[in-house]
Amino acid sequence: MVFEQERHLVHSFDRGSRAGLIVSAISVLWLATATLRAESPLQIVAPENGLVLSAGGALTVTVKAPPNVFRSVSIVGDGPFALSTGLTAPPYEYSYPIPADLAPGRYRLKAAGATASGETVYSDPIEVDIERGDKPKKLESEWQSVTLAEQEDTPLQVWGVFPDGSKIDVTRSVRAAYTSDRPTVAAVTKEGAISGVAAGKARITVKYDDKIVVVPVVVTPNGAGAKQARR
């Protein structure tokens, strides 16, 4: 009797294990299929994601695409990389001059392929970081001070004055660092957006290389006044 019960348990366990293995195998196969479907046939192979380039230089973008799939392939991106002329055959290479006065920061771009059926397929996006090669002589804020209410947001705008006399918007540069002396009153993002948290006063310090500018901030209670910025 005991032997029969044990054999029944072993049989049940074996059957359950096989069912579990089948379910697991189906899950793995489904995930693999979903991953393959999610992968775009378009791929930006150059430049590498996160590449740092100098303002005043040039950017060359190379796209890999399967043959006979797209009527044309182009680039869609930020700023000067907004749109390119579509190419109908490989090599899919696109060259852009980078303006010397371009605001430093990260710029996103992706490839776009037009199929014969009229569908547009996009590659995974990449980012390039455009930066100045020299250091500024001075750092300036567009606003001498900022007043905003609780739960309000406002962006800073920071300028770098460079040795060649140019005045460049460096607000979004990765070399710009923002800190608040009272983040419980006024918080600031890494790209210079200020948020009013609670009524009070704070100071936002902006550092770019070895230059610093400080912007006083006043946060008023909700309904106490409109957002203000003083030049």
Backbone hydrogen bonds in HBPLUS format (Angstrom, degrees):
<---DONOR---> <-ACCEPTOR-->    atom                        ^
c    i                          cat <-CA-CA->   ^        H-A-AA   ^      H-
h    n   atom  resd res      DA  || num        DHA   H-A  angle D-A-AA Bond
n    s   type  num  typ     dist DA aas  dist angle  dist       angle   num
A0005-GLN N   A0001-MET O   3.08 MM   4  6.39 153.7  2.15 146.2 152.9     1
A0006-GLU N   A0002-VAL O   2.94 MM   4  6.22 157.7  1.99 150.7 157.0     2
A0007-ARG N   A0003-PHE O   2.88 MM   4  6.13 160.3  1.92 150.3 155.9     3
A0008-HIS N   A0004-GLU O   2.94 MM   4  6.14 152.1  2.02 142.2 149.8     4
A0009-LEU N   A0005-GLN O   2.91 MM   4  6.19 155.0  1.97 147.4 154.0     5
A0010-VAL N   A0006-GLU O   2.87 MM   4  6.13 160.4  1.91 153.3 158.5     6
A0011-HIS N   A0007-ARG O   2.91 MM   4  6.08 159.1  1.95 145.8 151.8     7
A0012-SER N   A0008-HIS O   2.91 MM   4  6.11 158.4  1.96 146.4 152.4     8
A0013-PHE N   A0009-LEU O   2.86 MM   4  6.02 159.9  1.90 149.6 155.3     9
A0014-ASP N   A0010-VAL O   2.85 MM   4  6.00 158.9  1.89 148.5 154.6    10
A0015-ARG N   A0011-HIS O   2.93 MM   4  6.13 158.6  1.97 147.1 152.9    11
A0016-GLY N   A0012-SER O   2.90 MM   4  6.08 157.2  1.95 146.6 153.1    12
A0017-SER N   A0013-PHE O   2.81 MM   4  5.98 153.0  1.88 146.7 154.6    13
A0018-ARG N   A0014-ASP O   3.00 MM   4  6.20 160.9  2.03 147.5 152.1    14
A0019-ALA N   A0015-ARG O   3.05 MM   4  6.27 154.8  2.12 142.6 149.6    15
A0020-GLY N   A0016-GLY O   2.85 MM   4  6.09 153.8  1.92 145.2 152.9    16
A0021-LEU N   A0017-SER O   2.86 MM   4  6.13 153.6  1.93 149.6 156.9    17
A0022-ILE N   A0018-ARG O   2.98 MM   4  6.21 154.3  2.04 145.7 152.4    18
A0023-VAL N   A0019-ALA O   2.95 MM   4  6.22 163.4  1.98 150.6 154.7    19
A0024-SER N   A0020-GLY O   2.91 MM   4  6.11 158.6  1.95 147.0 153.2    20
A0025-ALA N   A0021-LEU O   2.88 MM   4  6.06 158.4  1.92 147.3 153.1    21
A0026-ILE N   A0022-ILE O   2.92 MM   4  6.19 158.5  1.97 151.2 156.8    22
A0027-SER N   A0023-VAL O   2.95 MM   4  6.20 155.3  2.02 147.6 154.5    23
A0028-VAL N   A0024-SER O   2.94 MM   4  6.21 161.1  1.98 153.2 157.6    24
A0029-LEU N   A0025-ALA O   2.96 MM   4  6.16 162.1  2.00 148.9 153.9    25
A0030-TRP N   A0026-ILE O   2.88 MM   4  6.08 157.6  1.93 148.8 155.0    26
A0031-LEU N   A0027-SER O   2.93 MM   4  6.17 162.0  1.96 151.6 156.2    27
A0032-ALA N   A0028-VAL O   2.93 MM   4  6.13 157.9  1.97 149.1 155.4    28
A0033-THR N   A0029-LEU O   2.95 MM   4  6.16 156.9  2.01 147.6 153.7    29
A0034-ALA N   A0030-TRP O   2.87 MM   4  6.10 159.5  1.91 150.0 155.9    30
A0035-THR N   A0031-LEU O   2.90 MM   4  6.07 153.3  1.97 146.2 153.4    31
A0036-LEU N   A0032-ALA O   2.99 MM   4  6.23 158.2  2.04 146.4 151.9    32
A0037-ARG N   A0033-THR O   2.93 MM   4  6.19 156.5  1.99 148.7 155.2    33
A0038-ALA N   A0034-ALA O   2.97 MM   4  6.13 142.0  2.12 139.9 150.2    34
A0039-GLU N   A0035-THR O   3.18 MM   4  6.41 131.8  2.43 142.9 154.0    35
A0043-GLN N   A0064-LYS O   3.04 MM  21  5.16 145.2  2.16 148.6 154.9    36
A0064-LYS N   A0043-GLN O   2.72 MM  21  5.16 170.0  1.73 160.1 162.9    37
A0045-VAL N   A0062-THR O   2.93 MM  17  5.75 142.8  2.07 146.9 158.4    38
A0062-THR N   A0046-ALA O   2.79 MM  16  5.05 162.3  1.82 142.0 145.6    39
A0051-LEU N   A0048-GLU O   3.21 MM   3  5.78 151.0  2.30 142.8 139.3    40
A0050-GLY N   A0127-GLU O   2.66 MM  77  5.27 158.6  1.71 157.4 159.3    41
A0129-ASP N   A0051-LEU O   2.83 MM  78  6.06 169.3  1.84 154.0 157.8    42
A0053-LEU N   A0129-ASP O   2.77 MM  76  6.08 161.1  1.81 154.9 160.2    43
A0131-GLU N   A0053-LEU O   2.91 MM  78  6.29 161.2  1.95 164.8 170.0    44
A0057-GLY N   A0054-SER O   3.08 MM   3  5.59 149.0  2.18 137.0 137.5    45
A0055-ALA N   A0131-GLU O   3.00 MM  76  5.77 152.7  2.08 136.1 139.8    46
A0056-GLY N   A0098-ILE O   2.94 MM  42  5.11 131.0  2.19 117.9 132.8    47
A0098-ILE N   A0057-GLY O   2.91 MM  41  5.31 171.9  1.92 140.8 138.3    48
A0059-LEU N   A0096-TYR O   2.80 MM  37  5.10 160.5  1.84 153.0 159.6    49
A0096-TYR N   A0059-LEU O   2.74 MM  37  5.10 155.4  1.80 153.7 161.6    50
A0061-VAL N   A0094-TYR O   2.75 MM  33  5.09 161.8  1.79 151.9 157.6    51
A0094-TYR N   A0061-VAL O   2.85 MM  33  5.09 152.5  1.92 145.6 154.5    52
A0063-VAL N   A0092-TYR O   2.91 MM  29  5.31 161.6  1.95 156.3 162.2    53
A0071-ARG N   A0114-ALA O   2.62 MM  43  5.59 150.0  1.71 161.5 171.7    54
A0114-ALA N   A0072-SER O   2.92 MM  42  5.44 163.6  1.94 157.0 162.6    55
A0073-VAL N   A0087-LEU O   2.83 MM  14  5.27 147.0  1.94 139.7 149.7    56
A0087-LEU N   A0073-VAL O   2.84 MM  14  5.27 165.9  1.86 143.8 144.0    57
A0074-SER N   A0112-ALA O   2.86 MM  38  5.25 161.8  1.89 150.8 156.9    58
A0112-ALA N   A0074-SER O   2.81 MM  38  5.25 161.5  1.84 146.5 148.4    59
A0084-SER N   A0075-ILE O   3.16 MM   9  5.32 126.5  2.46 151.2 152.8    60
A0076-VAL N   A0110-LYS O   2.88 MM  34  5.50 170.8  1.89 169.5 172.7    61
A0110-LYS N   A0076-VAL O   2.84 MM  34  5.50 154.5  1.91 155.4 163.7    62
A0077-GLY N   A0082-ALA O   3.10 MM   5  4.21 158.6  2.15 100.9 105.9    63
A0078-ASP N   A0108-ARG O   2.94 MM  30  5.69 139.9  2.10 159.0 171.3    64
A0081-PHE N   A0078-ASP O   2.93 MM   3  5.36 153.7  2.00 139.3 138.6    65
A0082-ALA N   A0079-GLY O   3.14 MM   3  5.46 136.9  2.34 125.4 123.1    66
A0102-LEU N   A0099-PRO O   3.17 MM   3  5.20 162.1  2.20 109.7 110.2    67
A0105-GLY N   A0130-ILE O   2.88 MM  25  5.43 152.5  1.96 146.9 155.3    68
A0130-ILE N   A0105-GLY O   2.92 MM  25  5.43 159.4  1.96 157.9 151.1    69
A0107-TYR N   A0128-VAL O   2.81 MM  21  5.41 161.4  1.84 159.3 165.6    70
A0128-VAL N   A0107-TYR O   2.90 MM  21  5.41 157.4  1.95 150.2 156.0    71
A0109-LEU N   A0126-ILE O   3.01 MM  17  5.69 156.8  2.07 155.9 161.6    72
A0126-ILE N   A0109-LEU O   2.97 MM  17  5.69 161.9  2.00 163.5 168.1    73
A0123-SER N   A0111-ALA O   2.93 MM  12  5.16 152.3  2.01 142.7 146.1    74
A0113-GLY N   A0121-VAL O   2.71 MM   8  5.06 167.6  1.72 155.4 159.9    75
A0121-VAL N   A0113-GLY O   2.82 MM   8  5.06 164.9  1.84 150.1 154.4    76
A0115-THR N   A0119-GLU O   2.87 MM   4  5.33 170.7  1.88 161.5 164.7    77
A0118-GLY N   A0115-THR O   3.06 MM   3  5.35 162.4  2.09 110.2 115.3    78
A0137-LYS N   A0161-VAL O   2.63 MM  24  5.70 151.9  1.71 155.8 163.5    79
A0138-LYS N   A0161-VAL O   3.32 MM  23  5.18 150.9  2.41 139.0 143.5    80
A0161-VAL N   A0138-LYS O   2.90 MM  23  5.18 172.0  1.90 150.4 153.1    81
A0140-GLU N   A0159-TRP O   2.84 MM  19  5.06 166.7  1.85 151.0 154.6    82
A0159-TRP N   A0140-GLU O   2.69 MM  19  5.06 167.6  1.70 155.3 159.6    83
A0142-GLU N   A0157-GLN O   2.80 MM  15  5.40 166.2  1.82 168.0 166.6    84
A0144-GLN N   A0230-ARG O   2.52 MM  86  5.55 141.7  1.66 150.1 163.5    85
A0145-SER N   A0230-ARG O   3.35 MM  85  5.38 149.3  2.45 137.8 143.1    86
A0230-ARG N   A0145-SER O   2.98 MM  85  5.38 162.2  2.02 146.1 151.9    87
A0146-VAL N   A0216-PRO O   2.98 MM  70  6.43 153.7  2.05 153.1 161.7    88
A0218-VAL N   A0146-VAL O   2.85 MM  72  6.34 154.6  1.92 154.6 163.1    89
A0147-THR N   A0228-GLN O   2.73 MM  81  4.89 176.9  1.73 146.4 147.5    90
A0228-GLN N   A0147-THR O   2.63 MM  81  4.89 171.4  1.63 154.7 157.1    91
A0148-LEU N   A0218-VAL O   2.97 MM  70  6.46 155.9  2.03 162.1 170.0    92
A0220-THR N   A0148-LEU O   2.87 MM  72  6.17 151.2  1.95 137.4 146.8    93
A0152-GLU N   A0149-ALA O   3.10 MM   3  5.44 149.2  2.20 134.2 131.8    94
A0150-GLU N   A0220-THR O   3.00 MM  70  6.20 131.6  2.24 169.4 173.7    95
A0151-GLN N   A0196-GLY O   2.74 MM  45  5.14 155.6  1.80 135.5 135.8    96
A0196-GLY N   A0152-GLU O   2.79 MM  44  5.34 166.5  1.81 161.6 166.4    97
A0154-THR N   A0194-ILE O   2.88 MM  40  5.29 150.6  1.96 148.6 156.2    98
A0194-ILE N   A0154-THR O   2.74 MM  40  5.29 162.1  1.77 158.3 154.5    99
A0156-LEU N   A0192-GLY O   2.83 MM  36  5.36 157.6  1.88 149.0 156.7   100
A0170-VAL N   A0158-VAL O   2.88 MM  12  5.75 149.1  1.97 145.6 155.2   101
A0160-GLY N   A0168-ILE O   2.79 MM   8  5.28 162.7  1.82 153.7 158.8   102
A0168-ILE N   A0160-GLY O   2.93 MM   8  5.28 160.1  1.97 154.5 153.0   103
A0162-PHE N   A0166-SER O   2.94 MM   4  5.49 167.3  1.96 164.5 167.3   104
A0165-GLY N   A0162-PHE O   2.81 MM   3  5.46 159.5  1.85 129.3 132.4   105
A0173-SER N   A0170-VAL O   3.14 MM   3  5.24 161.2  2.18 108.7 114.4   106
A0176-ALA N   A0173-SER O   3.10 MM   3  5.37 163.2  2.13 107.6 112.8   107
A0177-ALA N   A0207-LYS O   2.80 MM  30  5.17 158.0  1.85 148.4 156.1   108
A0207-LYS N   A0177-ALA O   2.92 MM  30  5.17 161.7  1.95 149.1 155.2   109
A0179-THR N   A0205-THR O   3.04 MM  26  5.33 152.0  2.12 147.3 155.4   110
A0205-THR N   A0179-THR O   2.84 MM  26  5.33 159.9  1.88 157.9 163.1   111
A0181-ASP N   A0203-ARG O   3.11 MM  22  5.70 157.0  2.17 152.4 159.5   112
A0185-VAL N   A0182-ARG O   2.85 MM   3  5.49 162.1  1.88 121.5 127.7   113
A0186-ALA N   A0182-ARG O   2.98 MM   4  6.23 164.9  2.00 158.9 161.0   114
A0197-VAL N   A0185-VAL O   2.75 MM  12  4.88 163.6  1.77 145.2 144.1   115
A0198-ALA N   A0185-VAL O   3.26 MM  13  4.64 157.4  2.31 115.8 119.5   116
A0187-ALA N   A0195-SER O   2.99 MM   8  5.18 150.6  2.08 150.5 153.2   117
A0195-SER N   A0187-ALA O   2.84 MM   8  5.18 157.5  1.89 146.2 150.2   118
A0189-THR N   A0193-ALA O   2.99 MM   4  5.25 149.7  2.08 134.9 144.1   119
A0192-GLY N   A0189-THR O   3.12 MM   3  5.25 165.0  2.15 109.9 110.7   120
A0200-GLY N   A0219-VAL O   2.91 MM  19  5.24 155.4  1.97 138.7 141.9   121
A0219-VAL N   A0200-GLY O   2.80 MM  19  5.24 177.5  1.81 167.3 168.0   122
A0202-ALA N   A0217-VAL O   2.90 MM  15  5.13 158.5  1.95 148.6 151.6   123
A0217-VAL N   A0202-ALA O   2.79 MM  15  5.13 160.3  1.83 156.3 151.1   124
A0204-ILE N   A0215-VAL O   2.92 MM  11  5.12 177.6  1.92 145.2 145.4   125
A0215-VAL N   A0204-ILE O   2.81 MM  11  5.12 163.8  1.84 149.6 154.9   126
A0206-VAL N   A0213-VAL O   2.83 MM   7  5.32 170.8  1.83 166.6 169.6   127
A0213-VAL N   A0206-VAL O   2.95 MM   7  5.32 151.6  2.03 147.8 156.3   128
A0208-TYR N   A0211-LYS O   2.87 MM   3  5.34 160.8  1.90 152.6 159.1   129
A0211-LYS N   A0208-TYR O   2.96 MM   3  5.34 165.6  1.98 135.7 135.8   130
A0224-ALA N   A0221-PRO O   2.98 MM   3  5.49 150.3  2.07 146.1 143.7   131
